[in-house]
């Protein structure tokens, strides 16, 4: 199974993308979050698992 992962340090933010492009377990996950501990709950996440039909 092919798995592609990208992680970037955007100064105050962390960004990551994980993608499984082929096979029966096709999925992707995208996450951006703040590095500061005080704002640790501030994040944006999108994902599509192989269970999802959209």
Contact map, one row per residue, 1 for C-alpha under 8 A:
111000000000000000010110000000000000000000000000000000
111100000000000000011100000000000000000000000000000000
111110000000000001111000000000000000000000000000000000
011111000000000001110000000000000000000000000000000000
001111100000000111100000000000000000000000000000000000
000111110000000111000000000000000000000000000000000000
000011111000011110000000000000000000000000000000000000
000001111100011100000000000000000000000000000000000000
000000111111111000000000000000000000000000000000000000
000000011111111000000000000000000000000000000000000000
000000001111110000000000000000000000000000000000000000
000000001111110000000000000000000111000000000000000000
000000001111111000000000000000011110000000000000000000
000000111111111100000000000000111110000000000000000000
000000111100111110000000000001111000000000000000000000
000011110000011111000000000011110000000000000000000000
000011100000001111100000000111100000000000000000000000
001111000000000111110000000111000000000000000000000000
001110000000000011111000011110000000000000000000000000
111100000000000001111110111100000000000000000000000000
011000000000000000111110011100000000000000000000000000
110000000000000000011111110000000000000000000000000000
100000000000000000011111110000000000000000000000000000
000000000000000000000111110000000000000000000000010000
000000000000000000010111111000000000000000000000110000
000000000000000000111111111100000000000000000000110000
000000000000000000111000111110000000000000000011110000
000000000000000011111000011111000000000000000011100000
000000000000000111100000001111100000000000001111000000
000000000000001111000000000111110000000000001110000000
000000000000011110000000000011111000000000111100000000
000000000000111100000000000001111100000000111000000000
000000000000111000000000000000111110000111110000000000
000000000001110000000000000000011111001111100000000000
000000000001110000000000000000001111101100000000000000
000000000001000000000000000000000111111100000000000000
000000000000000000000000000000000011111100000000000000
000000000000000000000000000000000001111100000000000000
000000000000000000000000000000000111111111000000000000
000000000000000000000000000000001111111111100000000000
000000000000000000000000000000001100001111100000000000
000000000000000000000000000000001100001111110000000000
000000000000000000000000000000111100000111111000000000
000000000000000000000000000000111000000001111100000000
000000000000000000000000000011110000000000111110000000
000000000000000000000000000011100000000000011111000000
000000000000000000000000001111000000000000001111100000
000000000000000000000000001110000000000000000111111100
000000000000000000000000111100000000000000000011111100
000000000000000000000001111000000000000000000001111110
000000000000000000000000000000000000000000000001111110
000000000000000000000000000000000000000000000001111111
000000000000000000000000000000000000000000000000011111
000000000000000000000000000000000000000000000000000111
